[in-house]
Amino acid sequence: MIWSIFIKSVKEQLRNFWILVLTVSMAPFFVFVYFLINEASQPHYDILVLNLDGGIQSESSTKNLGETVVPALKEIVTSLENAPLSISAIESRELALNQLETRKAEALLVIPTNFSQAITTDSLAIPELEIVGDLTTTGYLISAVWLGDLLNSYIAELTFETPPFSVKETALGRSGQVDEFELWMPGMLILSIIMLMFSATIAIITEVDQGTILRLKLSGMKAWQFLTGVGLTQVLVGLLAIMLTLLSASILGFEMRGSVLLFLLIAILTSISMIAFSLILAALTRSVTDVLVVGNFPLFLFMFFTGAAFPISVEPWFFVGGYGVSWQSLMSPAPAISALQKVSIMGVGYVEVTGELVVLIVMTVIYFLLGLWSFNHRHLRTT
């Protein structure tokens, strides 16, 4: 019985060609969109330096340390890996302010007139370095932080002083190897499975719309047998969709750093969860048109409130194996995305995502029980 339903479901899925295309192509399309967004919005900060240093006059020459600031800062920036900074000199304050106002630069560093004297003599005068910018912008705040660190390194070199401490940055897992585009990809991968909401619901509701569901019921078919036969087809569709999405992301630079088997387990569990939810949606509708209208509401909820379209953080109610359970976890893609982020970015194993997998399975069971009862009550009653 299950095999017969499975074969019939495969044939019906192939007949609904454009639904299949929509299901497997939506997430890969968003992958390319996010790639273009990321390429167009790579953070880069332009810092201007205005040298007002009068220098120190000696018998043979004038020593102006202010003139060494730009090349020294450039050298430090070059030694840093992927520092998103450009350091350049500017002739006047007016020109600098114009560039700041037109957002052609993020910050201006002004070297004071007594800079050389204060650095090279025993004078008690302290050079007052000025940083100018729009304090309400993120670009200025980040630039100012960078400048503070660069100036500390530069002044330490000038005065031959050893810093009182050093900082070593250690990335958690493999997080230091990823960029913003890769941070978005776990959500995009799960989005490819969220699209099963339409494919699976239409596969189920087509039987109701065509009246064949009652004939299947009269043949002795149980609700779980029908769901298993249709579900197997939809799991294959879900795996096809996530593999196409993964291929698209990999072509554009995404790297799956964790276990492939764990990745497949998360994909299969999420597919089953979406099929179970589709049964609830099928119980609320009677035709394909109803599905395409009503299905948009849970689709948008799952896209924008689970972290699929963009990262979202909420306060947890309690923890299960290290995973913070909240209202967001009531939508099963949320723990799936959290698990996939840990697997793909930090390269963790099964133990580290136990909490996510437990919550995902629990929500799937709830979806199934609610879906089986509501679908059986709405569409499988013969009296």
MOCORCOR-V511899 format. One record per backbone hydrogen bond with DSSP energy under -0.5 kcal/mol. NH is the residue of the N-H (numbers start at 1). CO is the residue of the C=O. Records with the same first field share a line. If there is no record, write none. Layout:
# MOCORCOR-V511899
NH->CO + CO
This chain:
# MOCORCOR-V511899
5->1
6->2
7->3
8->4
9->5
10->6
11->7
12->8
13->9
14->10
15->11
16->12
17->15
20->16
21->17
22->18
23->19
24->20
25->21
26->22
29->25
30->26
31->27
32->28
33->29
34->30
35->31
36->32
37->33
38->34
39->35
40->36
41->37
42->39
45->84
47->45 + 86
48->107
49->88
50->109
51->49
52->50 + 111
54->113
56->63
58->61
63->56
64->62
65->63
67->64
68->65
69->66
72->68
73->69
74->70
75->71
76->72
77->73
78->74
79->75
80->76 + 77
82->80
83->80
84->82
85->83
86->45
88->47
90->49
96->92
97->93
98->94
99->95
100->96
101->97
102->98
103->100
104->99
105->99
106->46
107->46
108->132
109->48
110->108 + 130
111->50 + 109
112->110
115->112
118->114
119->115
120->116
121->117
127->125
129->127
130->110
132->108 + 130
135->133
137->134
141->137
142->138
143->139
144->140
145->141
146->142
147->143
148->144
149->145
150->146
151->147
152->148
153->149
154->150
155->151
156->152
157->153
158->154
159->155
160->157
161->156
169->167
170->168
171->169
173->171
175->172
177->174
178->175
183->179
184->180 + 181
185->181
186->182
187->184
188->184
189->185
190->186
191->187
192->188
193->189 + 190
194->190
195->191
196->193
197->194
198->195
199->195
200->196
201->196 + 197
202->198
203->199
204->200
205->201
206->202
207->203 + 204
208->204
209->205
210->206
211->208
212->207
213->207
215->211
216->212
217->213
218->214
219->215
220->217
221->216
226->222
227->223
228->224
229->225
230->226
231->227
232->228
233->229
234->230
235->231
236->232
237->233
238->234
239->235
240->236
241->237
242->238
243->239
244->240
245->241
246->242
247->243
248->244
249->245
250->246
251->247
252->248
253->250
254->249
257->255 + 344
259->348
263->259
264->260
265->261
266->262
267->263
268->264
269->265
270->266
271->267
272->268
273->269
274->270
275->271
276->272
277->273
278->274
279->275
280->276
281->277
282->278
283->279
284->280 + 281
285->282
291->287
292->288
293->289
294->290
295->291
296->293
297->294
298->294
299->295
300->296
301->297
302->298
303->299
304->300
305->301
308->302
309->303
317->325
318->325
320->323
323->320
324->322
325->318 + 323
329->326
330->327
331->328
332->330
334->331
336->332
337->333
338->334
339->335
340->336
341->337
342->338
343->339
344->340
345->341
346->341 + 342
347->343
348->342
353->349 + 350
354->351
355->321
357->353
358->354
359->355
360->356
361->357
362->358
363->359
364->360
365->361
366->362
367->363
368->364
369->365
370->366
371->367
372->368
373->369
374->370
375->371
376->372
377->373
378->374
379->375
380->375 + 376
